[in-house]
Amino acid sequence: MKRTFLFCLGLFLTILTLSAQNRPVTNFKSIRQSVDSNRFEMIFTIATTHHTYYLQPTTPYSDQNIRIANDSAFIIVHDSIAAGYLPYFGYGYSLPQTGSRGIIFSNPMIDLTKSVRGKGRRQSIFYQFSVVGKNDTYKISLDIRHNGQCYLFINSLHRSPISYIGQIVEIPDILSEATHG
């Protein structure tokens, strides 16, 4: 257990350090191989809140898109372990709830399902699992498109749903050699 935690922590720090160098993967065959092997990384750049609030007394407004820094929101899947850090945007909508209040996890995936949807050039991969985080349990649904664009939907036991938009990226050669050997 301690060895797995240390491995995940090292994986987190390595990916965080090298993520700025990662390039998007846009070839569906490569994307599918990575997802089928359960060894891939996604970086997210837009968060969408799913709260309804009122700008004026009779005008509801919801689903606010918030840009996030390219290297501050990611999920890494390595074999049966999923690790991630995602800022959570709560009621303030302008400030992320980061640190211990963000969505943080590094544990085995539970109830993993994956399937390929569509035909021809516009296929996508639906990838869903649950994972226990630091203070919560998350149900994570990913829609990985043919061009590498990813849509992430998170349901939590203690928070309102939130979604993210990002890209599947290449795992650095240094990391893939270290984890394959």
C-alpha positions as CSV (number, residue, x, y, z in Angstrom):
1,M,0.0,0.0,0.0
2,K,2.8,2.4,1.0
3,R,4.7,1.5,-2.2
4,T,1.7,2.2,-4.4
5,F,1.1,5.5,-2.7
6,L,4.8,6.5,-3.2
7,F,4.6,5.4,-6.8
8,C,1.5,7.5,-7.4
9,L,3.0,10.5,-5.7
10,G,6.1,10.2,-7.8
11,L,4.0,9.8,-10.9
12,F,2.0,12.9,-9.9
13,L,5.1,15.0,-9.5
14,T,6.8,13.8,-12.6
15,I,3.7,14.5,-14.8
16,L,3.2,17.8,-13.2
17,T,6.8,18.8,-13.9
18,L,6.7,17.5,-17.5
19,S,3.1,18.3,-18.5
20,A,4.0,21.6,-20.1
21,Q,6.1,19.6,-22.7
22,N,3.3,17.2,-23.6
23,R,1.9,17.4,-27.1
24,P,-1.8,16.6,-27.9
25,V,-2.5,13.2,-29.5
26,T,-4.8,13.5,-32.4
27,N,-4.6,10.1,-34.1
28,F,-7.5,7.9,-33.0
29,K,-5.5,4.7,-33.4
30,S,-2.8,6.0,-31.0
31,I,-5.5,7.3,-28.6
32,R,-7.3,3.9,-28.6
33,Q,-4.0,2.0,-28.0
34,S,-3.3,4.3,-25.0
35,V,-6.8,4.0,-23.6
36,D,-6.9,0.2,-24.1
37,S,-3.5,-0.2,-22.3
38,N,-4.8,2.0,-19.4
39,R,-1.8,4.3,-19.7
40,F,-2.8,7.8,-20.7
41,E,-2.9,11.4,-19.5
42,M,-5.3,14.3,-20.1
43,I,-4.8,18.0,-19.5
44,F,-7.9,20.2,-19.0
45,T,-8.2,23.9,-19.8
46,I,-11.9,24.7,-19.3
47,A,-14.1,24.0,-16.3
48,T,-17.9,24.3,-16.5
49,T,-19.9,24.8,-13.3
50,H,-23.3,23.3,-13.1
51,H,-24.9,25.6,-10.5
52,T,-28.0,27.7,-11.1
53,Y,-27.9,31.2,-9.7
54,Y,-29.6,34.4,-10.5
55,L,-28.1,37.5,-12.1
56,Q,-31.4,39.3,-11.8
57,P,-34.4,38.1,-9.6
58,T,-36.2,36.4,-12.5
59,T,-33.3,35.4,-14.8
60,P,-31.6,32.1,-13.9
61,Y,-28.0,31.6,-15.2
62,S,-26.0,28.5,-15.1
63,D,-23.1,26.5,-16.7
64,Q,-20.4,29.1,-16.5
65,N,-17.2,28.3,-18.4
66,I,-13.9,29.1,-16.6
67,R,-10.5,29.0,-18.2
68,I,-7.8,27.2,-16.2
69,A,-4.1,27.2,-16.6
70,N,-2.8,24.5,-19.0
71,D,-0.7,22.7,-16.4
72,S,-3.0,22.9,-13.4
73,A,-5.7,20.3,-14.2
74,F,-5.0,16.8,-15.2
75,I,-5.9,13.1,-14.9
76,I,-3.4,10.3,-15.3
77,V,-4.4,6.7,-15.7
78,H,-1.7,4.1,-15.2
79,D,-2.9,0.5,-15.2
80,S,-5.5,0.2,-12.4
81,I,-4.6,3.5,-10.7
82,A,-6.1,6.9,-11.5
83,A,-4.5,10.1,-10.3
84,G,-5.8,13.6,-10.7
85,Y,-5.8,17.1,-9.7
86,L,-8.7,19.4,-10.8
87,P,-9.5,22.8,-9.3
88,Y,-13.1,23.0,-8.1
89,F,-15.0,26.1,-8.7
90,G,-17.6,26.6,-6.0
91,Y,-20.1,29.3,-5.2
92,G,-17.6,32.2,-5.9
93,Y,-17.2,31.2,-9.5
94,S,-14.2,33.4,-10.0
95,L,-11.7,31.7,-7.6
96,P,-10.8,28.0,-7.7
97,Q,-11.0,26.0,-4.6
98,T,-7.6,24.5,-4.9
99,G,-5.3,22.6,-2.5
100,S,-7.2,20.4,-0.1
101,R,-10.5,21.8,-1.4
102,G,-9.8,20.9,-5.1
103,I,-10.6,17.5,-6.5
104,I,-7.6,15.3,-5.7
105,F,-7.2,11.6,-6.0
106,S,-4.7,8.9,-6.5
107,N,-6.2,5.4,-5.9
108,P,-7.3,2.3,-7.8
109,M,-10.2,2.7,-10.2
110,I,-13.5,1.0,-9.2
111,D,-16.2,-0.2,-11.6
112,L,-14.2,0.6,-14.7
113,T,-16.1,0.5,-18.0
114,K,-15.0,1.5,-21.5
115,S,-16.5,1.2,-24.9
116,V,-16.0,2.6,-28.4
117,R,-18.9,4.5,-29.8
118,G,-19.6,5.6,-33.4
119,K,-18.3,4.4,-36.7
120,G,-15.8,5.5,-39.2
121,R,-13.6,8.6,-38.7
122,R,-15.7,10.1,-35.9
123,Q,-15.4,7.4,-33.2
124,S,-15.1,8.2,-29.6
125,I,-14.2,6.3,-26.4
126,F,-16.5,6.3,-23.4
127,Y,-14.4,5.6,-20.3
128,Q,-16.0,5.6,-16.8
129,F,-14.9,4.7,-13.3
130,S,-15.2,5.6,-9.7
131,V,-12.3,6.6,-7.4
132,V,-11.9,7.5,-3.8
133,G,-10.3,10.9,-3.3
134,K,-8.8,12.6,-0.2
135,N,-12.2,13.7,1.2
136,D,-14.8,12.3,-1.3
137,T,-15.7,9.6,-3.8
138,Y,-16.0,10.6,-7.4
139,K,-17.8,9.1,-10.4
140,I,-15.8,10.1,-13.4
141,S,-17.1,9.8,-17.0
142,L,-14.8,10.6,-19.9
143,D,-15.8,11.1,-23.5
144,I,-12.5,10.9,-25.5
145,R,-13.2,12.1,-29.1
146,H,-11.5,10.9,-32.3
147,N,-9.3,14.0,-32.4
148,G,-8.1,13.7,-28.8
149,Q,-10.5,16.2,-27.3
150,C,-11.8,15.0,-23.9
151,Y,-14.9,15.8,-22.0
152,L,-14.8,15.0,-18.3
153,F,-17.9,14.8,-16.1
154,I,-17.6,14.4,-12.4
155,N,-20.2,13.6,-9.9
156,S,-19.3,13.7,-6.2
157,L,-20.9,12.7,-2.9
158,H,-20.3,16.1,-1.3
159,R,-20.2,18.6,-4.2
160,S,-22.2,19.8,-7.1
161,P,-21.3,18.2,-10.5
162,I,-18.6,19.9,-12.6
163,S,-17.2,19.2,-16.0
164,Y,-14.0,19.9,-17.8
165,I,-12.8,20.1,-21.4
166,G,-9.3,19.2,-22.4
167,Q,-7.0,17.0,-24.6
168,I,-5.4,13.7,-24.3
169,V,-1.6,14.2,-24.5
170,E,1.5,12.2,-25.1
171,I,3.2,10.7,-22.0
172,P,6.8,11.8,-21.9
173,D,9.3,9.2,-23.0
174,I,11.2,9.4,-19.7
175,L,8.0,8.5,-17.8
176,S,6.8,5.7,-20.1
177,E,10.3,4.1,-20.0
178,A,10.3,4.3,-16.2
179,T,6.8,2.8,-15.8
180,H,7.2,0.1,-18.4
181,G,10.5,-1.2,-17.0
